[in-house]
């Protein structure tokens, strides 16, 4: 019985630590590309120094792109990223160094509306998908922690496999100093992991059980 109690206490300690870690891994600013506070210029004002990849020559300097799953027909990086995301397929962008901000011009409407695009940044799911009606507008975000990998997958909007192009990727390798007066429409979102929350509940229940038994 003592071993069981110890396991529950350890679970609570791990859960508390996990919640703290998850709270630190939130996306803190999103830019949708439409309207005041959401444009590429607003992203640039918030980020300051950044790098840009316009896919000239077809081979990015600072990152690599890999695909997994089916129906990536037409995938190309000559002049721009051209891709198709079906259910279960992913496109992964892996940077050679940590970045804290990312954005680009996305056209999801050039061959009809699909399902939109979900972005997972360093294990944190961006809570807003790139809309399937985006027609070349900017979509980007700023993170409060560094990450090296972005995973693109088909979104949850109505439509078939998402055919899209993306160009002019922007990214920053230094933590931006946010001036919230420059981005009034920026959103602050923390994304705790569901498994961490479940572990926390288990730990709390274990503490209560321990108190009743002692």
C-alpha positions as CSV (number, residue, x, y, z in Angstrom):
1,X,0.0,0.0,0.0
2,X,2.9,2.3,0.7
3,X,4.2,1.8,-2.8
4,X,0.8,2.8,-4.2
5,X,0.9,6.0,-2.2
6,X,4.3,6.8,-3.4
7,X,3.3,6.3,-7.0
8,X,0.4,8.7,-6.6
9,X,2.5,11.3,-5.0
10,X,5.1,11.1,-7.7
11,X,2.3,11.4,-10.2
12,X,1.2,14.6,-8.6
13,X,4.7,16.1,-8.7
14,X,5.1,15.1,-12.3
15,X,1.7,16.6,-13.2
16,X,2.5,19.9,-11.5
17,X,5.8,20.1,-13.3
18,X,4.1,19.2,-16.6
19,X,1.4,21.9,-16.2
20,X,4.2,24.4,-15.6
21,X,6.0,23.3,-18.7
22,X,2.9,23.3,-20.8
23,X,2.0,26.8,-19.7
24,X,5.4,28.0,-20.9
25,X,4.9,26.5,-24.3
26,X,2.0,28.5,-25.5
27,X,1.7,30.4,-28.8
28,X,1.2,34.0,-27.6
29,X,0.5,36.0,-30.8
30,X,-1.3,35.0,-34.0
31,X,-1.6,37.0,-37.2
32,X,-4.4,36.0,-39.6
33,X,-3.4,38.3,-42.5
34,X,-6.7,40.3,-42.7
35,X,-7.4,43.5,-40.8
36,X,-5.6,45.9,-38.5
37,X,-3.1,44.2,-36.2
38,X,-3.1,41.0,-38.3
39,X,-1.0,41.9,-41.4
40,X,2.5,40.9,-42.3
41,X,3.6,44.5,-41.5
42,X,2.2,44.0,-38.0
43,X,4.1,40.7,-37.6
44,X,7.3,42.4,-38.7
45,X,6.8,45.3,-36.3
46,X,6.4,42.8,-33.4
47,X,9.4,40.6,-34.4
48,X,12.0,43.2,-35.4
49,X,14.9,41.3,-37.1
50,X,13.9,38.3,-39.2
51,X,15.0,36.2,-42.1
52,X,13.1,35.5,-45.3
53,X,13.0,32.5,-47.7
54,X,11.4,33.3,-51.1
55,X,12.3,29.8,-52.6
56,X,14.4,31.3,-55.3
57,X,16.4,28.4,-56.7
58,X,14.2,25.9,-55.0
59,X,16.6,24.9,-52.2
60,X,16.0,26.6,-48.8
61,X,19.1,27.7,-46.9
62,X,17.9,27.4,-43.3
63,X,15.5,24.5,-43.3
64,X,14.5,21.3,-44.9
65,X,11.1,20.0,-45.9
66,X,10.0,16.3,-45.8
67,X,6.6,14.7,-46.5
68,X,4.8,11.7,-45.2
69,X,1.5,10.0,-46.0
70,X,-0.4,9.9,-49.3
71,X,-1.5,12.3,-52.1
72,X,1.3,14.7,-52.0
73,X,1.1,14.8,-55.8
74,X,2.6,17.9,-57.3
75,X,4.9,18.6,-54.3
76,X,7.5,21.1,-55.4
77,X,9.7,23.8,-53.9
78,X,10.7,25.6,-57.1
79,X,9.8,29.3,-56.7
80,X,7.3,28.5,-53.9
81,X,6.1,25.5,-51.8
82,X,3.4,23.6,-53.7
83,X,1.7,20.8,-51.8
84,X,-1.4,18.8,-51.2
85,X,-2.4,17.6,-47.7
86,X,-4.9,14.6,-47.5
87,X,-6.2,13.1,-44.3
88,X,-3.3,11.5,-42.5
89,X,-0.5,13.1,-44.5
90,X,1.9,15.7,-43.2
91,X,4.6,18.1,-44.4
92,X,7.4,18.8,-41.9
93,X,9.6,21.9,-42.0
94,X,12.7,21.4,-39.9
95,X,14.9,24.4,-39.2
96,X,18.7,24.2,-38.6
97,X,18.3,26.4,-35.5
98,X,15.7,27.4,-33.0
99,X,13.1,30.0,-34.1
100,X,10.6,32.0,-32.2
101,X,8.4,33.4,-34.9
102,X,7.2,32.1,-38.3
103,X,4.9,33.3,-41.1
104,X,4.3,33.2,-44.8
105,X,1.9,34.0,-47.6
106,X,-0.6,31.1,-48.1
107,X,-2.9,30.4,-51.0
108,X,-5.3,27.7,-50.2
109,X,-7.9,28.7,-52.7
110,X,-6.0,28.5,-56.0
111,X,-7.6,25.2,-56.9
112,X,-10.8,25.4,-54.8
113,X,-11.3,25.4,-51.1
114,X,-10.1,22.3,-49.2
115,X,-9.9,21.5,-45.5
116,X,-7.5,24.2,-44.4
117,X,-4.2,23.6,-42.7
118,X,-3.3,22.8,-39.1
119,X,0.2,23.8,-37.8
120,X,2.0,22.1,-35.0
121,X,4.9,24.1,-33.8
122,X,7.4,22.2,-31.6
123,X,4.7,20.0,-30.2
124,X,2.2,22.8,-29.6
125,X,-0.9,22.8,-31.9
126,X,-1.7,26.3,-33.2
127,X,-5.4,26.7,-32.1
128,X,-6.5,28.5,-35.3
129,X,-6.2,26.8,-38.7
130,X,-5.1,28.6,-41.9
131,X,-8.6,29.2,-43.5
132,X,-9.3,27.2,-46.7
133,X,-10.4,30.5,-48.2
134,X,-7.0,32.2,-47.8
135,X,-5.9,33.5,-51.2
136,X,-2.3,34.6,-50.7
137,X,-2.8,36.5,-47.4
138,X,-0.2,36.3,-44.6
139,X,-0.6,33.8,-41.7
140,X,2.0,33.7,-38.9
141,X,2.6,33.6,-35.2
142,X,5.1,34.4,-32.5
143,X,6.0,31.9,-29.7
144,X,7.3,32.5,-26.2
145,X,9.7,29.5,-26.5
146,X,12.0,28.4,-29.3
147,X,11.2,25.5,-31.7
148,X,12.9,23.8,-34.6
149,X,10.0,22.0,-36.3
150,X,6.7,22.8,-37.9
151,X,4.3,20.0,-38.9
152,X,1.6,20.9,-41.4
153,X,-1.5,18.6,-41.7
154,X,-5.0,18.8,-43.2
155,X,-7.4,20.9,-41.2
156,X,-11.0,20.2,-40.0
157,X,-12.8,22.6,-42.4
158,X,-15.2,21.3,-45.1
159,X,-13.6,20.2,-48.3
160,X,-11.3,17.6,-49.9
161,X,-7.5,17.3,-49.7
162,X,-6.0,20.7,-49.2
163,X,-4.1,21.9,-52.3
164,X,-2.1,25.0,-51.5
165,X,0.9,27.1,-52.3
166,X,3.1,29.0,-49.7
167,X,5.7,31.6,-50.3
168,X,7.9,34.2,-48.6
169,X,8.5,32.3,-45.4
170,X,9.6,34.7,-42.6
171,X,11.2,33.5,-39.4
172,X,13.1,34.9,-36.4
173,X,15.9,33.2,-34.4
174,X,15.6,35.6,-31.4
175,X,12.9,36.1,-28.9
176,X,10.8,39.1,-30.0
177,X,10.1,41.8,-27.5
178,X,6.3,42.2,-27.9
179,X,4.7,45.6,-28.0
180,X,1.0,44.8,-27.6
181,X,0.0,48.3,-28.6
182,X,1.2,47.4,-32.1
183,X,-0.9,44.3,-32.4
184,X,-4.3,44.9,-30.8
185,X,-5.8,41.8,-32.4
186,X,-3.1,39.4,-31.2
187,X,-4.3,36.4,-29.2
188,X,-2.7,34.9,-26.1
189,X,-3.3,31.2,-26.0
190,X,-1.8,28.5,-23.6
191,X,-2.2,24.9,-24.8
192,X,-1.7,22.4,-21.9
193,X,-1.3,18.8,-23.0
194,X,-4.5,16.6,-22.2
195,X,-2.2,13.9,-20.8
196,X,-0.7,16.3,-18.3
197,X,-4.1,17.4,-17.1
198,X,-5.2,13.8,-16.6
199,X,-2.0,13.1,-14.6
200,X,-2.7,16.2,-12.4
201,X,-6.2,14.9,-11.6
202,X,-4.9,11.5,-10.8
203,X,-2.3,13.0,-8.4
204,X,-4.9,15.2,-6.6
205,X,-7.2,12.2,-6.1
206,X,-4.3,10.2,-4.8
207,X,-3.5,12.9,-2.2
208,X,-7.1,12.8,-1.0
209,X,-7.0,9.0,-0.8
210,X,-3.7,9.1,1.1
211,X,-5.1,11.5,3.7
212,X,-8.2,9.3,4.3
213,X,-6.0,6.3,4.9
214,X,-3.5,8.0,7.2
